[in-house]
Amino acid sequence: MSMIGAVCIFVFTLLVYTKNGYFVNSPALMYLCALIAAFFTFILTFALLSVTAHICNKRNARLDEACEEDEDE
């Protein structure tokens, strides 16, 4: 999912830069800026999804323990 977000940001950044005429004289710089934006999007999305998955796994484990305790009684 993080890679999908990064690719979307890369394409979106290229489209915005092209439409607005940024980096007309330096297309390599345009690609570099789009790549940096995509990289940071990937890192931030990956970190957010990892934290969310950890919280969900912790909650599921707590609910499973509570369910097992109810079955024992």
C-alpha positions, -999 to 999 in steps of 0.1 A, spaced: 0 0 0 29 24 7 43 17 -27 10 25 -44 8 58 -25 44 66 -35 37 59 -72 6 81 -71 25 110 -55 53 106 -81 29 108 -110 9 136 -94 41 156 -87 53 152 -123 19 162 -137 18 194 -115 54 203 -124 47 198 -161 14 217 -161 27 247 -142 60 248 -162 84 242 -133 118 229 -141 114 236 -178 152 239 -183 160 209 -161 138 178 -164 163 158 -144 157 181 -114 119 177 -119 123 139 -117 145 141 -87 120 163 -68 92 139 -77 113 110 -66 121 127 -33 84 134 -27 75 98 -35 103 85 -12 91 105 18 55 96 11 65 59 11 84 62 44 57 81 62 29 58 49 49 27 57 55 40 93 19 49 98 6 15 85 32 -3 107 21 15 138 -16 9 130 -9 -28 124 9 -31 157 -20 -14 175 -45 -37 158 -25 -68 166 -22 -58 202 -60 -52 205 -68 -85 188 -45 -104 212 -63 -86 242 -97 -95 228 -86 -131 222 -74 -134 258 -107 -120 271 -126 -144 249 -106 -174 263 -112 -163 298 -149 -161 292 -149 -197 278 -130 -210 308 -156 -197 332 
